[in-house]
């Protein structure tokens, strides 16, 4: 079931997934450790069109998997 969910994520835009997680561009940039302007540049791109290293940084956050690694 997770594979089906990730397949649907790749066809969506970064901005849509970012908004679904309730993140601003600045917050996403801080989590990924990039500049805000870099996030704004990729906001209108689909996830499948992102470069490899950038996709590996952004995908766990946009899919919500980063929440599992927060130490309490």
KALIN-V985063 format. One record per helix or strand. SS is the DSSP state (A for helix, B for strand). FROM is the first residue (numbers start at 1). TO is the last residue. If there is no record, write none. Layout:
ss=SS from=FROM to=TO
ss=SS from=FROM to=TO
This chain:
ss=A from=2 to=10
ss=B from=13 to=13
ss=A from=14 to=20
ss=A from=25 to=32
ss=A from=36 to=42
ss=B from=46 to=46
ss=A from=47 to=49
ss=A from=52 to=63
ss=A from=65 to=69
